[in-house]
Amino acid sequence: MSDDHSTEHDKSGQKPVSNTLGEFGRIARFFASLTHDEETDHLGNDAALLSVPEGMELVVTTDSLVESVHFLPEDALPDKAEQLALKVLGTNLSDLASMGAKPWRYSLSLATTERQDDQWFESFAKGLASSQREQKWVLSGGDSVRSLSGLVVTVTAMGLVPKGRAFHRKKARAGQLLWVSGTLGDAATGLRILTGKVSDSEDENAAAFLKDRYHLPQPRTALGWRLQDEGLTQCCLDVSDGLLADAGHLSRESAVRIVIHAESLPLSDALISVLPPEGQLEMAATGGDDYELLFTAEPEETERLKALSLALGIRLTPIGIIEEGRGVVFRDQAGQAIAFSRSGWVHS
């Protein structure tokens, strides 16, 4: 984790981040122990030296989370640093799961402001360590720079998948069923509670659950690996932009039509208790930040998928069907198409 771009003072004349350790001190104290010595010399080298195990392919994904865009300004404070670390790694782990890969290594780039002091770094590193213990992956390096605006955290995540076994969005086929893990719309509802757009006064427990779903995504890494290992699907992606938007990505890449049955969408009790009926479906269809897996499977795999759901303790729900054609259609119980005011998150 290099700090080559750090200086005693920024060109603007601002003082550096308030700390007693300094950049190299932070790296040595908070991050070096999260690495493998033989790969990075405990971050003493300029780059890591990695060898991919025989018979495996390397899956690589990079995500940047920007203050006030991907997380709230209050989430950049020291008392939220551990939670933010888990969120940042969780979003990247979800990408690995959507490819059927096991987590292996990650690199980390931090662009910090004056608000990120030694306490923040200590708590952030605690969150990284927690993820590493749970997911069995390791830090392999990164960078640390100064930001004159907001906090920016960038992670490059690396996973391993047996050669030729990675999932592809282009492999959906007509006649397959469309499945989704977990429940939909929770994180987006939690964000609306946090920003005052939805009231949380009537059911505090439900509101706490929904806010946690926003702050702490639960990447389906075990599910992604089992789907790949048991040959249950070849086509998968994670629901990050919103079900409608992400189903659209799958439709375009596979050149198929996707019909989603609105009454089949899995909703949590918490979401149902907080939102009026007319808002539940649209939130589940367009909300985003779910980090659930959306995948296709042959109809004859239904019983195996039900067994996998029980084995992992993860809800798996068939919500639609793949057809010849193009586009994504939501249908109600009467077979009528449902239109929404938006499709989900737009990257612009």
NORNORRA-V615857 format. One record per residue. PHI is phi in radians with two decimals (none if undefined). PSI is psi in whole degrees, 0 to 359 (NA if undefined). D_FIRST is the distance of its C-alpha to the first C-alpha in whole Angstrom. Layout:
# NORNORRA-V615857
PHI&PSI&D_FIRST, PHI&PSI&D_FIRST
This chain:
# NORNORRA-V615857
none&98&0, -1.36&153&4, -2.23&35&7, -1.05&338&9, -1.71&5&11, -1.42&146&12, -2.37&168&16, -1.20&326&18, -2.47&146&20, -1.31&162&20, -1.07&335&23, -1.30&349&25, 1.64&358&25, -1.19&150&24, -1.29&154&22, -1.23&173&18, -0.96&133&17, -1.16&121&20, -2.88&167&18, -1.92&342&19, -1.54&327&15, 1.35&172&14, -1.08&308&10, -1.15&326&9, -1.13&319&12, -1.11&315&10, -1.01&313&7, -1.15&320&10, -1.44&318&12, -1.77&333&11, -2.00&331&8, -1.03&322&9, -1.23&349&12, -1.54&2&11, -1.95&172&10, -1.67&127&13, -1.02&319&13, -1.22&341&15, -1.61&325&12, -2.27&357&9, 0.91&44&11, 0.93&46&9, 1.19&20&6, -1.45&345&8, -1.64&168&8, -1.36&341&8, -2.66&163&8, -1.64&152&9, -2.00&111&13, -2.09&142&15, -2.13&119&19, -1.33&132&21, -1.02&148&24, -1.05&138&27, 1.49&0&29, -1.99&154&26, -1.92&151&25, -1.65&125&21, -1.78&126&21, -2.20&133&18, -2.47&147&18, -2.26&132&16, -2.33&139&17, -1.96&133&17, -1.97&126&18, -2.00&133&20, -0.98&137&21, 1.29&357&25, -1.98&308&25, -1.87&346&23, -2.63&157&24, -1.31&152&26, -0.96&323&25, -1.16&340&26, -1.34&354&23, -1.63&1&20, -1.43&159&22, -0.97&323&21, -1.29&353&23, -1.97&6&22, -1.13&318&19, -1.09&317&19, -1.09&319&21, -1.13&320&19, -1.04&317&16, -1.16&324&19, -1.17&314&20, -1.09&313&17, -1.20&326&17, -1.08&320&20, -1.15&324&21, -1.29&321&19, -1.05&325&20, -1.11&322&24, -1.11&319&23, -1.13&318&22, -1.06&323&25, -1.22&349&27, -1.81&0&27, 1.35&23&28, -1.82&152&25, -1.55&139&23, -1.04&144&20, -2.36&298&17, -2.42&161&14, -2.63&151&11, -2.02&157&8, -2.36&129&8, -2.09&128&8, -2.06&126&10, -1.96&102&12, -1.85&162&14, -1.99&188&18, -1.17&342&20, -1.38&343&20, -1.61&95&17, -1.71&189&17, -1.02&322&16, -1.08&319&19, -1.09&313&17, -1.09&321&14, -1.10&315&15, -1.20&321&17, -1.09&315&15, -1.11&328&13, -1.11&320&17, -1.13&320&17, -1.05&314&14, -1.08&321&16, -1.08&315&19, -1.11&319&18, -1.10&320&17, -1.12&317&20, -1.27&318&22, -1.70&352&21, 1.07&45&20, -2.23&174&17, -2.42&144&13, -1.23&136&9, -2.11&9&8, 2.34&193&4, 2.70&213&4, -2.70&158&5, -2.44&121&7, -2.38&173&10, -1.70&138&14, -1.97&135&17, -1.65&1&20, -2.09&261&22, -2.00&174&20, -1.21&136&17, -2.27&128&15, -2.11&123&13, -2.10&129&13, -2.12&133&12, -1.85&113&13, -1.77&141&15, -2.18&133&16, -2.26&168&20, -2.09&137&22, -2.46&143&26, -0.98&143&29, -0.95&131&30, 1.39&5&32, -1.91&359&32, -1.16&148&29, -1.30&153&31, -2.37&141&32, -1.19&341&33, -1.50&5&36, -1.86&16&38, -1.27&142&40, -2.30&146&44, -0.99&138&47, 1.72&342&48, -1.34&158&45, -1.64&151&44, -1.78&126&41, -2.06&156&40, -2.45&147&37, -1.58&158&35, 1.11&211&35, -2.16&158&37, -1.97&148&36, 1.57&353&36, -1.14&310&35, -1.12&317&32, -1.12&324&33, -1.18&320&36, -1.04&319&34, -1.10&320&32, -1.18&328&36, -1.17&315&36, -1.10&329&33, -1.70&9&34, 1.37&12&38, -1.51&343&39, -2.30&136&41, -1.34&143&42, -2.04&18&41, -1.34&334&44, -1.46&327&46, -2.44&92&44, -1.17&324&41, -1.16&318&40, -1.12&318&40, -1.10&319&38, -1.10&318&35, -1.07&315&35, -1.19&322&34, -1.16&323&32, -1.11&324&30, -1.12&330&30, -1.35&313&28, -1.27&326&26, -2.26&80&25, -1.06&146&26, -1.87&91&27, -1.11&137&25, -1.59&58&28, -1.16&317&26, -1.12&320&29, -1.13&313&31, -1.01&317&29, -1.15&317&29, -1.16&321&33, -1.03&320&34, -1.27&313&33, -1.13&326&34, -1.67&3&37, 1.12&34&38, -1.48&341&39, -2.70&160&37, -2.14&356&36, -2.26&120&35, -2.74&151&33, -2.68&165&30, -1.69&152&29, -1.58&97&31, -2.03&323&28, -1.51&346&30, 2.19&145&34, -0.97&312&36, -1.09&315&38, -1.15&315&35, -1.27&325&34, -1.09&327&37, -1.11&322&38, -1.07&316&35, -1.13&317&36, -1.04&315&39, -1.18&316&38, -1.19&324&36, -1.65&353&39, 0.98&53&42, -2.34&167&44, -1.77&135&45, -2.02&122&44, -1.89&119&46, -1.89&130&45, -1.56&110&47, -1.01&323&47, -1.23&348&49, -1.58&350&46, -1.06&129&43, -1.36&122&41, -2.06&142&41, -1.37&155&40, -1.06&326&43, -1.11&313&41, -1.09&317&41, -1.08&325&44, -1.32&337&45, -1.68&324&43, -1.80&147&44, -1.20&155&48, -0.91&322&49, -1.22&343&49, -1.74&347&45, -1.17&313&44, -1.14&315&44, -1.14&323&42, -1.13&317&39, -1.17&327&39, -1.45&332&39, -2.24&357&37, -1.13&316&35, 1.47&171&32, 1.13&20&29, -1.30&321&30, 0.95&41&28, -1.75&164&31, -1.66&132&32, -1.97&120&34, -2.56&161&36, -1.87&154&39, -2.70&152&41, -1.16&146&45, -0.97&327&47, -1.24&352&48, -1.58&4&45, -1.03&314&46, -1.16&322&47, -1.14&323&44, -1.21&323&41, -1.12&320&43, -1.16&320&43, -1.13&321&39, -1.01&315&39, -1.16&319&41, -1.12&321&39, -1.61&346&36, 1.20&32&37, -2.10&128&36, -1.17&127&39, -2.16&128&39, -2.29&128&42, -1.35&124&43, -2.09&358&44, -3.09&191&45, -2.45&151&46, -1.68&132&45, -2.24&167&48, -1.17&144&49, 2.22&208&48, -2.50&156&45, 1.58&178&44, -2.15&131&43, -2.22&129&46, -1.68&133&46, -2.18&143&50, -1.48&183&52, -1.11&335&54, -1.50&358&57, 1.54&6&55, -1.46&141&55, -1.22&142&51, -1.94&131&49, -1.84&146&48, -2.09&157&45, -1.29&340&44, -2.64&165&40, -1.78&340&38, 2.54&201&35, -1.17&136&32, -1.99&127&32, -1.50&89&28, -2.77&NA&29
